[in-house]
């Protein structure tokens, strides 16, 4: 299908909510600034973007690309075949869609799409969420016209002349004012009880779940109520394990669709240290106990967490210590109102609530597509 006129933009990447939700936020901002633009997402087949992006109202094309396993694995045998097929499909897509710019947000699909775009002379833009970028984005940055970052001192990794400090884009719904009573009612909880929100990322986190299970008796005794996103992979097993132990003080869900209400109810949040989540917590001024995942490239979640901890803006529990320390640290924090206030104020200093609009404006200025 040949495209010849109008403003067309490709947005590529995904894999986790940390890549997908910023991508959707950028798309929404582009639509606000240029309602006539045509947007096409490119993701990886079988990954969650293939569901989340259409649910947000955008078209998406899937590539067969997959990640390279750092340990010895039979999956690496098929890696190069999938990469070659993805590159071929990406080249055909760029040729037929004729985008004026290609935006990469990280994830498996970004590499083939941005390489194909650059090869045809299409300007590329990277949106790097983390304080320590992965290898793919460092390679793609060599030909990128623009790199939008969320942390200072990123000239260590990217050409300084192409860097723009924008912050991480946020879902617009999260920034809208929420009523605590309505939020509590949505989850069947009490708006007057101290509330611990537990989220292990969009896919769930085994160690965080294990920490909550290990401390479930302590949570019950404390009178604190818990809103717990387990992740789809872990929900059924946890529901079976805790059968008969769950009370009205603990609501467990595989995935929380309305995070705006969940955040509104939360007095303390337990979370992984993904850059997108940290940006959300910063914008909302939430006290947080961060549990960085050790299973990410370059251990970037620990670096994200330490950027906050060093400024007194978060508490950190190591992944290996969740069973012993997670619930205890969370309860100590919930019972210390002065510390909660200090953490909230400190993390708010990291907020960049206009990030999505700023990125969209940078993209449109790059290609001369700013609305008159």
Secondary structure, DSSP 8 states (H G I E B T S, - for coil): ----SS-EEEEE--SSHHHHHHHHHHHHHHHHH-TT-EEEEEEETTSTHHHHHHHTT-EEEEE------SS--THHHHHHHHHHHHHHHHHHHHHHH--SEEEE-SSHHHHHHHHHHHHTT-EEEEEE-SSS--HHHHHHTTT-SEEEESSS-GGGTS-GGGEEE------GGGGS---HHHHHHHHT--TTS-EEEEE--TT--HHHHHHHHHTHHHHHHHT-EEEEE--HHHHHHHHHHTTTT--TTEEEES--S-HHHHHHH-SEEEE---HHHHHHHHHHT--EEE---SSSGGGHHHHHHHHHHTTT--EE--GGGHHHHHHHHHHHHHT-HHHHHHHHHHHHTT--TTHHHHHHHHHHHHTT----
